Amino acid sequence: MTLYSYYPVYNIPEGVFLADADLIVPQEMTQHFIFNDAPDLGHFSDFFRYCMIQKTQKIWVDLDMLFLSTPYMGPCGNIVVKEQQGSVNGAILSITLPSVVDELISRSIALMDKKLRWGETGPLLLDSVFSNNKYVNKISSEIYYPIDHLNIYRVFLPEEMEWCERNTSQAAALHLFNNILNKIGYWKNIAPPEGSYLHNILRNINALEFFENVYPDYIIRNIINNYNLRLNGEDLGIKNIVKQILPSMYRTYTHYRPT
């Protein structure tokens, strides 16, 4: 396994080879993929993976992918996987057709220095390229994305253990959706609670030693409940209260002000 980085990394696991990312794409290119008016590493990483596949013919795997069994490859060595919602997710990606890789790279280059929509160099581009490609069979989400982003919080809850085991029974890997964990507010230096699906997986592969502590189950439950409240629009935090009060005050003022 190869880890690409623009900087030294000193704590990589045994068996992982560190490689210079500059050999794939010069670091200054990180500044040319603009999202929300700023350079965005997420969209740059889409471009990087296409270039890596072109130059090395390796399989790209995001760092938030957790393998549960031997990787499964489609016909001809392709790994192109649909999420449960139907879009192609590039968290794991292998493409053996040079013409397809060339198209992904050229279309990504055409988007440089432009204001990007979310996923424009990733899922949206992959969907566009593969929608009419009869030579690449898409792998079912059950293999690599058995738990979708809306349900990934379940891997941290002991009471969801059976649900997680049932939904990953045919899976080769689990996508942990790092962006969702950030939104949840999960501290990644602390291991999931004992009895949770993810805790058991990490224990079985002797990975708990990489964490500083273990979340108490009631703490993670409160964190996830707060996240779900925010997600469902039921959060009554001060910011949301202010957002509701100020328009109301303005409407009251304009209605009753002297003419």
C-alpha positions as CSV (number, residue, x, y, z in Angstrom):
1,M,0.0,0.0,0.0
2,T,1.3,3.5,-0.9
3,L,0.5,6.7,1.0
4,Y,1.0,9.9,-1.1
5,S,1.9,13.0,0.8
6,Y,3.4,16.4,0.1
7,Y,4.9,16.4,3.6
8,P,6.8,13.9,5.8
9,V,4.6,11.5,7.7
10,Y,6.2,9.7,10.7
11,N,3.5,7.5,12.2
12,I,2.4,5.4,9.2
13,P,1.7,1.7,9.9
14,E,4.1,-1.1,9.1
15,G,3.7,-2.2,5.5
16,V,2.7,1.2,4.1
17,F,5.1,2.9,1.7
18,L,5.3,6.7,1.8
19,A,5.6,8.3,-1.7
20,D,6.1,11.9,-2.8
21,A,2.8,13.3,-4.1
22,D,4.7,15.8,-6.2
23,L,5.5,12.9,-8.5
24,I,1.8,12.6,-9.3
25,V,0.7,16.3,-9.3
26,P,2.8,19.3,-8.4
27,Q,1.7,20.8,-5.0
28,E,0.9,24.2,-6.5
29,M,-2.0,22.6,-8.3
30,T,-3.8,22.4,-5.0
31,Q,-4.6,26.1,-5.4
32,H,-6.6,25.7,-8.6
33,F,-9.7,23.9,-7.5
34,I,-12.0,26.5,-6.1
35,F,-15.1,25.8,-3.9
36,N,-16.8,28.4,-1.7
37,D,-14.3,31.0,-3.0
38,A,-11.3,29.2,-1.7
39,P,-8.9,26.4,-2.8
40,D,-10.5,23.1,-1.8
41,L,-8.5,19.9,-1.2
42,G,-11.5,17.7,-1.6
43,H,-12.0,18.7,-5.2
44,F,-8.2,18.7,-5.8
45,S,-8.1,15.1,-4.5
46,D,-10.5,14.1,-7.2
47,F,-8.1,15.3,-9.8
48,F,-5.1,13.8,-8.0
49,R,-6.7,10.3,-7.9
50,Y,-7.4,10.4,-11.7
51,C,-3.7,11.4,-12.3
52,M,-2.5,8.7,-9.9
53,I,-4.5,6.0,-11.7
54,Q,-3.2,7.2,-15.1
55,K,0.5,7.2,-14.0
56,T,0.6,4.2,-11.8
57,Q,-2.5,2.0,-12.6
58,K,-2.9,1.7,-8.8
59,I,-6.3,1.5,-7.0
60,W,-7.2,4.7,-5.2
61,V,-8.6,4.3,-1.7
62,D,-9.6,7.2,0.6
63,L,-8.2,7.2,4.1
64,D,-11.7,6.9,5.6
65,M,-12.3,3.5,3.9
66,L,-12.1,0.6,6.4
67,F,-11.6,-2.9,4.8
68,L,-13.6,-5.7,6.3
69,S,-12.4,-8.5,4.0
70,T,-10.5,-9.1,0.7
71,P,-11.2,-6.3,-1.8
72,Y,-13.6,-7.3,-4.6
73,M,-12.8,-6.2,-8.2
74,G,-15.2,-6.0,-11.1
75,P,-14.5,-7.5,-14.6
76,C,-11.2,-6.3,-16.1
77,G,-10.0,-5.0,-12.8
78,N,-12.3,-2.0,-12.6
79,I,-13.7,-0.8,-9.2
80,V,-16.5,1.7,-9.9
81,V,-19.0,1.7,-7.1
82,K,-22.5,3.1,-6.8
83,E,-23.7,4.6,-3.5
84,Q,-27.2,3.5,-2.3
85,Q,-28.6,6.7,-3.7
86,G,-27.2,5.7,-7.2
87,S,-24.3,8.1,-7.7
88,V,-20.7,6.9,-8.3
89,N,-18.5,7.5,-5.2
90,G,-14.8,7.7,-5.9
91,A,-13.7,6.8,-2.3
92,I,-12.4,3.6,-3.9
93,L,-11.7,3.7,-7.6
94,S,-9.9,1.6,-10.2
95,I,-10.2,2.3,-13.9
96,T,-8.4,0.1,-16.5
97,L,-9.6,2.0,-19.6
98,P,-7.1,4.7,-20.5
99,S,-9.6,6.7,-22.5
100,V,-11.9,7.0,-19.5
101,V,-9.1,8.2,-17.2
102,D,-8.0,10.7,-19.9
103,E,-11.5,12.1,-20.1
104,L,-11.7,12.5,-16.3
105,I,-8.4,14.4,-16.2
106,S,-9.2,16.6,-19.2
107,R,-12.6,17.5,-17.9
108,S,-11.2,18.2,-14.4
109,I,-8.5,20.5,-16.0
110,A,-11.3,22.4,-17.7
111,L,-12.8,23.2,-14.3
112,M,-9.6,24.6,-12.8
113,D,-9.8,28.2,-11.4
114,K,-13.6,28.2,-11.8
115,K,-16.2,28.3,-9.0
116,L,-17.1,24.7,-8.5
117,R,-20.4,23.2,-7.4
118,W,-20.0,20.5,-4.7
119,G,-18.9,17.2,-6.3
120,E,-18.3,18.7,-9.7
121,T,-14.9,17.1,-10.1
122,G,-16.1,13.9,-8.2
123,P,-19.5,12.3,-8.1
124,L,-21.1,14.6,-10.7
125,L,-18.2,14.1,-13.1
126,L,-18.0,10.3,-12.5
127,D,-21.7,10.0,-13.0
128,S,-21.5,11.9,-16.3
129,V,-18.6,9.8,-17.6
130,F,-19.9,6.4,-16.6
131,S,-23.6,7.0,-17.3
132,N,-23.4,5.8,-20.9
133,N,-20.3,3.6,-20.6
134,K,-21.2,0.0,-21.4
135,Y,-17.7,-1.3,-20.8
136,V,-17.6,-0.7,-17.1
137,N,-20.0,-2.5,-14.8
138,K,-20.8,-0.6,-11.6
139,I,-20.3,-2.6,-8.3
140,S,-23.2,-2.7,-5.9
141,S,-23.1,-0.4,-2.9
142,E,-23.5,-3.5,-0.6
143,I,-19.8,-4.3,-1.3
144,Y,-18.1,-1.0,-0.5
145,Y,-20.7,1.4,0.8
146,P,-23.0,-0.9,2.8
147,I,-23.9,1.9,5.3
148,D,-24.7,5.2,3.7
149,H,-23.9,8.7,4.9
150,L,-27.3,9.1,6.6
151,N,-26.8,6.1,8.7
152,I,-23.0,6.0,9.4
153,Y,-23.6,7.3,12.9
154,R,-25.0,3.9,13.8
155,V,-21.5,2.3,13.8
156,F,-20.8,4.3,17.0
157,L,-23.8,3.2,19.0
158,P,-23.8,-0.1,20.9
159,E,-27.5,-0.5,20.5
160,E,-27.0,-0.5,16.7
161,M,-24.6,-3.4,16.6
162,E,-26.9,-6.0,15.1
163,W,-28.2,-3.5,12.5
164,C,-24.6,-2.8,11.4
165,E,-23.6,-6.5,11.3
166,R,-26.6,-7.3,9.2
167,N,-26.0,-4.5,6.8
168,T,-22.3,-5.3,6.4
169,S,-22.6,-9.0,6.0
170,Q,-21.7,-9.0,2.3
171,A,-19.3,-6.0,2.5
172,A,-15.6,-5.9,1.6
173,A,-15.2,-2.4,3.1
174,L,-17.0,0.3,5.0
175,H,-16.8,4.0,4.1
176,L,-16.7,6.1,7.3
177,F,-17.6,9.4,5.5
178,N,-15.0,11.7,7.2
179,N,-17.0,14.8,6.2
180,I,-20.0,13.5,8.1
181,L,-17.8,12.7,11.2
182,N,-16.6,16.3,11.1
183,K,-20.2,17.5,11.1
184,I,-21.1,15.2,13.9
185,G,-18.2,16.6,16.0
186,Y,-16.5,13.3,16.5
187,W,-13.0,13.5,18.0
188,K,-11.0,11.0,16.0
189,N,-8.3,10.5,18.6
190,I,-10.9,8.9,20.8
191,A,-12.1,5.3,20.0
192,P,-15.8,4.5,19.7
193,P,-17.7,3.2,22.7
194,E,-17.3,-0.4,23.8
195,G,-20.0,-2.6,22.4
196,S,-20.3,-0.5,19.2
197,Y,-19.8,-2.1,15.8
198,L,-16.8,0.1,15.0
199,H,-15.1,-0.5,18.4
200,N,-15.4,-4.3,17.8
201,I,-13.8,-4.0,14.3
202,L,-10.9,-1.9,15.6
203,R,-10.4,-4.3,18.5
204,N,-10.3,-7.3,16.2
205,I,-7.5,-5.7,14.1
206,N,-5.6,-4.5,17.1
207,A,-6.1,-0.8,16.2
208,L,-7.4,0.5,19.5
209,E,-3.8,1.2,20.5
210,F,-3.8,4.2,18.1
211,F,-6.4,6.0,20.2
212,E,-5.9,8.1,23.4
213,N,-9.1,7.0,25.1
214,V,-12.6,5.5,24.5
215,Y,-15.8,7.4,24.3
216,P,-18.4,6.6,27.0
217,D,-21.5,5.5,25.3
218,Y,-23.7,8.2,26.8
219,I,-21.4,10.9,25.5
220,I,-21.4,9.7,21.9
221,R,-25.2,9.2,22.1
222,N,-25.6,12.8,23.1
223,I,-23.3,14.0,20.3
224,I,-25.2,12.0,17.7
225,N,-28.6,13.1,19.1
226,N,-27.5,16.7,18.8
227,Y,-26.3,16.1,15.2
228,N,-29.6,14.5,14.2
229,L,-31.5,17.4,15.7
230,R,-29.4,19.8,13.7
231,L,-29.9,17.7,10.6
232,N,-33.7,17.6,11.1
233,G,-33.9,21.3,11.7
234,E,-35.0,20.9,15.3
235,D,-32.0,22.5,16.9
236,L,-32.9,25.4,19.2
237,G,-29.3,26.8,19.6
238,I,-28.8,30.5,20.0
239,K,-27.8,31.0,16.4
240,N,-31.0,29.4,15.1
241,I,-33.1,31.4,17.7
242,V,-31.5,34.7,16.5
243,K,-32.2,33.7,12.9
244,Q,-35.8,33.3,13.7
245,I,-36.2,36.3,16.0
246,L,-34.6,39.0,13.9
247,P,-36.9,38.6,10.9
248,S,-39.8,38.5,13.2
249,M,-38.7,41.7,14.9
250,Y,-38.3,43.4,11.5
251,R,-41.7,42.3,10.4
252,T,-43.2,43.6,13.6
253,Y,-41.4,46.9,13.3
254,T,-42.4,47.5,9.7
255,H,-46.0,46.6,10.5
256,Y,-46.4,48.9,13.5
257,R,-44.0,51.8,12.7
258,P,-45.6,55.2,12.4
259,T,-46.4,56.3,8.8
